[in-house]
């Protein structure tokens, strides 16, 4: 998901730029003031409660604002992300937003702050007050609003500076010029984000071939659990001796064995901006384990790509592989092949559902020649990258 917080003092042009951003990137627009007024106008339970507080001169509490935001997001599920306008306004709300997005298995991509000289802001707002007949927008009121903005948002800005996702944008110039600067900052922030791909598919679907190609093409680390285990077996390591009985039967290796290997690879491959995981996770427990390992790196699974190949086609491919020098022990026994295909369906169905529930599962046609399948996968990865994970 592409999640943006748009900052800027009154008169900076946030409203104008918000409209252009949500249209270009297909984002859900979250302007807390607008949403609050909508709830009050519609007479909802939240709206009535908020109205009573406002009439008593009290501020609407953060927990109520959060409920309104969540309600709006949950009714707009077909967008590529969220544009927050006017939220977070305080240091506490910055933490609230972080928790909200974490619950959605995502995070804030960037905070964009429109910078306009104070004199120009005052000039813009006085002109707007005259055009729109806003008698309450006096010079004194405008200066107070600008001071309040600076006082409240400084701690929030520091919060996001520490996370290296804060961008200042020159807000002076024509609307399209400012918009172009915003888009450039968004594109720059996307290149800094990690891309972690889980490659799913039955035995014989081509995960190994495609995983290697995709990792190289997108400059990602490649972690093929099965290949790593076979290397350990060949080298006669302790891990190899422990894994061998399971590998010979085509069974899932105990988690403690696989996890040590994956952790080692994650630390050895430190200069990449993400990984392609092949052969892991295969169970729900392993899906949780992978979440934990990536969390230690301040990252998470970006997408799970399932290669869709008919079972009969997979069986044919594995039977053919048994006749080559790439044959595995379990390729030579038809019963073992069938067992592995059945096990995939039984064990991995929950994993697929896990990623589907997070809107991270994408199915890709795995039939055709290698280059065609690679191009399909790359197209998906590029699209997800543009959407901001």
DAKAWO-V55379 format. One record per residue. N is the residue number from 0. RES is the residue in three letters. PSI is psi in whole degrees, 0 to 359 (NA if undefined). OMEGA is omega in whole degrees, 0 to 359 (999 if undefined). D_LAST is the distance of its C-alpha to the last C-alpha in Angstrom with 1 decimal. Layout:
N/RES/PSI/OMEGA/D_LAST
N/RES/PSI/OMEGA/D_LAST
This chain:
0/UNK/145/175/4.6
1/UNK/107/183/6.4
2/UNK/120/186/9.2
3/UNK/138/169/12.3
4/UNK/124/181/15.7
5/UNK/118/180/18.5
6/UNK/164/176/21.7
7/UNK/144/180/25.1
8/UNK/166/176/28.7
9/UNK/133/180/30.6
10/UNK/1/183/31.3
11/UNK/345/179/28.4
12/UNK/23/182/27.1
13/UNK/317/182/24.0
14/UNK/314/180/25.0
15/UNK/313/183/25.5
16/UNK/328/179/22.2
17/UNK/315/180/20.3
18/UNK/319/181/21.7
19/UNK/322/181/20.6
20/UNK/316/182/17.0
21/UNK/330/178/16.5
22/UNK/315/182/18.2
23/UNK/316/187/16.4
24/UNK/2/181/12.8
25/UNK/64/183/13.8
26/UNK/151/171/13.2
27/UNK/128/184/15.3
28/UNK/121/180/17.8
29/UNK/98/174/19.0
30/UNK/107/190/22.2
31/UNK/322/179/24.1
32/UNK/315/179/27.5
33/UNK/317/182/27.1
34/UNK/321/179/25.9
35/UNK/315/179/28.8
36/UNK/324/179/31.3
37/UNK/316/179/30.0
38/UNK/319/180/30.6
39/UNK/316/181/34.0
40/UNK/324/182/35.0
41/UNK/352/177/34.1
42/UNK/32/178/36.1
43/UNK/168/179/33.6
44/UNK/317/179/34.3
45/UNK/320/181/31.8
46/UNK/317/179/33.2
47/UNK/316/180/36.8
48/UNK/317/180/36.0
49/UNK/318/181/34.3
50/UNK/318/179/37.2
51/UNK/319/180/39.8
52/UNK/315/182/38.2
53/UNK/319/180/38.0
54/UNK/335/177/41.6
55/UNK/3/179/42.7
56/UNK/19/181/41.1
57/UNK/155/178/38.5
58/UNK/147/175/34.8
59/UNK/122/184/32.2
60/UNK/158/183/30.9
61/UNK/324/182/27.3
62/UNK/328/178/27.2
63/UNK/319/176/28.2
64/UNK/318/180/25.6
65/UNK/316/179/22.9
66/UNK/319/180/24.4
67/UNK/318/179/24.4
68/UNK/313/181/20.8
69/UNK/318/180/19.8
70/UNK/316/181/22.2
71/UNK/317/181/20.7
72/UNK/318/182/17.1
73/UNK/341/178/18.4
74/UNK/2/178/20.4
75/UNK/78/188/17.6
76/UNK/358/184/15.2
77/UNK/11/181/14.7
78/UNK/172/180/12.6
79/UNK/1/182/9.1
80/UNK/199/187/9.1
81/UNK/139/172/12.1
82/UNK/115/180/14.5
83/UNK/122/179/16.9
84/UNK/114/181/20.3
85/UNK/12/178/23.0
86/UNK/130/4/21.0
87/UNK/146/179/21.1
88/UNK/344/181/24.7
89/UNK/166/179/25.8
90/UNK/319/179/25.0
91/UNK/317/179/25.2
92/UNK/332/177/22.8
93/UNK/319/177/20.2
94/UNK/322/178/20.5
95/UNK/316/179/20.5
96/UNK/321/179/17.2
97/UNK/317/179/15.7
98/UNK/320/179/17.3
99/UNK/313/181/16.2
100/UNK/327/178/12.4
101/UNK/321/177/13.1
102/UNK/333/179/15.0
103/UNK/8/181/12.1
104/UNK/40/178/10.2
105/UNK/188/180/7.8
106/UNK/172/179/9.0
107/UNK/128/180/10.3
108/UNK/313/181/8.7
109/UNK/157/171/12.3
110/UNK/121/182/15.8
111/UNK/123/183/17.8
112/UNK/114/179/21.5
113/UNK/120/182/23.9
114/UNK/121/179/27.1
115/UNK/133/179/30.4
116/UNK/144/184/33.9
117/UNK/317/182/35.7
118/UNK/319/181/38.6
119/UNK/323/178/36.5
120/UNK/314/180/34.7
121/UNK/317/180/38.1
122/UNK/316/180/39.4
123/UNK/314/185/36.5
124/UNK/325/176/37.0
125/UNK/321/179/40.8
126/UNK/318/179/40.6
127/UNK/321/180/38.2
128/UNK/322/180/40.6
129/UNK/317/182/43.4
130/UNK/322/185/41.8
131/UNK/7/178/40.5
132/UNK/40/179/43.6
133/UNK/90/184/41.9
134/UNK/338/182/45.0
135/UNK/348/180/43.2
136/UNK/69/178/41.0
137/UNK/168/179/43.8
138/UNK/320/180/43.4
139/UNK/316/180/43.8
140/UNK/317/181/41.1
141/UNK/314/180/38.7
142/UNK/324/177/39.4
143/UNK/317/180/39.0
144/UNK/321/179/35.5
145/UNK/319/179/34.4
146/UNK/318/179/35.8
147/UNK/318/179/34.1
148/UNK/312/182/30.7
149/UNK/316/183/31.3
150/UNK/315/185/32.6
151/UNK/323/189/29.9
152/UNK/343/181/26.8
153/UNK/312/178/27.9
154/UNK/326/179/26.9
155/UNK/317/179/23.5
156/UNK/317/179/22.9
157/UNK/322/179/24.1
158/UNK/314/183/21.7
159/UNK/337/174/18.6
160/UNK/320/179/20.6
161/UNK/334/180/20.8
162/UNK/3/177/17.1
163/UNK/36/177/17.0
164/UNK/20/181/14.7
165/UNK/127/181/17.8
166/UNK/129/173/18.8
167/UNK/138/183/22.2
168/UNK/128/176/22.6
169/UNK/113/184/26.2
170/UNK/10/180/26.8
171/UNK/136/179/30.2
172/UNK/188/179/30.8
173/UNK/155/182/30.4
174/UNK/314/182/27.6
175/UNK/328/178/25.9
176/UNK/315/179/26.3
177/UNK/319/180/24.5
178/UNK/319/179/21.7
179/UNK/321/178/21.4
180/UNK/319/178/21.1
181/UNK/314/181/18.4
182/UNK/322/179/16.3
183/UNK/318/179/17.1
184/UNK/320/178/16.0
185/UNK/313/180/12.5
186/UNK/320/179/12.3
187/UNK/320/181/13.8
188/UNK/327/180/11.4
189/UNK/327/181/8.4
190/UNK/341/181/10.8
191/UNK/349/184/11.3
192/UNK/150/179/8.0
193/UNK/151/174/8.4
194/UNK/106/178/7.4
195/UNK/117/186/9.4
196/UNK/126/171/10.7
197/UNK/122/181/13.4
198/UNK/114/181/15.9
199/UNK/157/178/18.2
200/UNK/152/181/21.4
201/UNK/162/173/25.2
202/UNK/133/180/27.5
203/UNK/3/181/28.3
204/UNK/351/178/25.1
205/UNK/20/182/24.4
206/UNK/317/182/21.7
207/UNK/311/179/23.5
208/UNK/311/184/24.1
209/UNK/323/180/20.7
210/UNK/316/180/19.0
211/UNK/316/181/21.2
212/UNK/313/184/20.7
213/UNK/319/179/16.9
214/UNK/316/180/16.8
215/UNK/317/183/19.4
216/UNK/324/184/18.0
217/UNK/13/178/14.6
218/UNK/46/179/16.4
219/UNK/155/173/15.0
220/UNK/145/182/17.4
221/UNK/122/181/18.8
222/UNK/88/178/20.1
223/UNK/99/188/22.3
224/UNK/315/181/24.0
225/UNK/315/179/26.9
226/UNK/318/180/27.7
227/UNK/320/179/27.7
228/UNK/319/178/30.1
229/UNK/326/177/32.4
230/UNK/319/178/32.6
231/UNK/320/179/33.7
232/UNK/315/181/36.3
233/UNK/323/181/37.6
234/UNK/355/176/38.0
235/UNK/31/180/39.7
236/UNK/170/178/37.7
237/UNK/317/178/38.0
238/UNK/319/180/34.5
239/UNK/316/179/35.7
240/UNK/321/181/38.9
241/UNK/327/183/37.1
242/UNK/334/189/34.5
243/UNK/311/182/37.1
244/UNK/324/180/38.7
245/UNK/317/182/35.4
246/UNK/322/181/34.1
247/UNK/332/179/37.5
248/UNK/359/182/37.2
249/UNK/26/182/33.6
250/UNK/164/178/32.7
251/UNK/129/180/29.7
252/UNK/142/179/30.5
253/UNK/144/186/30.8
254/UNK/320/184/27.6
255/UNK/333/178/29.4
256/UNK/309/182/30.0
257/UNK/320/184/26.6
258/UNK/319/179/24.9
259/UNK/319/179/27.3
260/UNK/313/183/26.4
261/UNK/317/178/22.6
262/UNK/319/179/23.0
263/UNK/316/180/25.3
264/UNK/322/179/23.0
265/UNK/322/181/20.1
266/UNK/328/179/22.7
267/UNK/326/182/24.3
268/UNK/81/190/21.2
269/UNK/352/186/20.3
270/UNK/8/180/19.6
271/UNK/167/179/16.4
272/UNK/34/178/12.8
273/UNK/178/186/11.8
274/UNK/157/168/13.7
275/UNK/120/180/14.6
276/UNK/122/180/16.5
277/UNK/126/180/19.3
278/UNK/4/180/21.9
279/UNK/128/5/20.2
280/UNK/151/176/19.5
281/UNK/351/178/22.3
282/UNK/166/179/23.3
283/UNK/320/179/21.9
284/UNK/316/180/23.4
285/UNK/327/177/21.6
286/UNK/319/177/18.2
287/UNK/320/180/19.2
288/UNK/315/180/20.4
289/UNK/319/176/17.3
290/UNK/316/181/15.4
291/UNK/318/180/18.3
292/UNK/318/180/18.4
293/UNK/329/178/14.8
294/UNK/324/178/15.5
295/UNK/336/178/18.4
296/UNK/13/184/16.3
297/UNK/40/181/14.3
298/UNK/185/180/11.2
299/UNK/170/176/10.0
300/UNK/130/180/9.2
301/UNK/305/179/5.8
302/UNK/154/172/7.8
303/UNK/118/181/11.6
304/UNK/121/179/13.4
305/UNK/120/177/17.0
306/UNK/117/182/19.6
307/UNK/111/178/22.2
308/UNK/131/179/25.7
309/UNK/145/182/28.9
310/UNK/317/180/30.7
311/UNK/321/178/33.8
312/UNK/319/177/32.0
313/UNK/316/180/30.5
314/UNK/316/179/34.0
315/UNK/317/181/35.4
316/UNK/315/181/33.0
317/UNK/322/177/33.7
318/UNK/320/178/37.5
319/UNK/320/180/37.3
320/UNK/329/180/35.5
321/UNK/339/182/38.4
322/UNK/4/181/40.7
323/UNK/176/179/38.9
324/UNK/356/177/38.7
325/UNK/6/184/35.1
326/UNK/140/174/36.5
327/UNK/161/181/35.6
328/UNK/317/184/38.3
329/UNK/354/178/36.9
330/UNK/337/189/36.6
331/UNK/354/181/40.4
332/UNK/111/181/41.0
333/UNK/324/180/40.1
334/UNK/322/178/40.2
335/UNK/323/178/37.6
336/UNK/313/180/35.3
337/UNK/318/179/35.7
338/UNK/317/181/35.2
339/UNK/321/179/31.9
340/UNK/319/178/30.7
341/UNK/319/181/31.8
342/UNK/321/178/30.3
343/UNK/312/181/26.9
344/UNK/319/184/27.2
345/UNK/310/187/28.5
346/UNK/322/189/26.4
347/UNK/348/180/22.9
348/UNK/322/179/23.1
349/UNK/324/178/22.2
350/UNK/316/179/19.2
351/UNK/318/180/17.9
352/UNK/323/179/18.6
353/UNK/313/180/16.9
354/UNK/330/177/13.5
355/UNK/319/179/14.5
356/UNK/336/179/15.3
357/UNK/7/183/11.8
358/UNK/36/181/10.6
359/UNK/352/183/9.1
360/UNK/125/178/12.2
361/UNK/127/180/12.7
362/UNK/135/181/16.3
363/UNK/134/177/17.5
364/UNK/118/182/21.3
365/UNK/9/179/22.6
366/UNK/159/182/26.0
367/UNK/184/182/27.5
368/UNK/165/187/27.9
369/UNK/315/183/25.5
370/UNK/320/180/24.4
371/UNK/315/181/23.6
372/UNK/318/179/21.4
373/UNK/317/180/19.6
374/UNK/322/179/19.0
375/UNK/316/181/17.6
376/UNK/316/180/15.1
377/UNK/323/179/14.2
378/UNK/319/178/13.9
379/UNK/313/181/11.2
380/UNK/316/180/9.3
381/UNK/320/180/10.0
382/UNK/316/179/9.0
383/UNK/321/179/5.5
384/UNK/319/180/5.6
385/UNK/331/180/7.6
386/UNK/353/179/5.8
387/UNK/31/178/3.8
388/UNK/NA/999/0.0
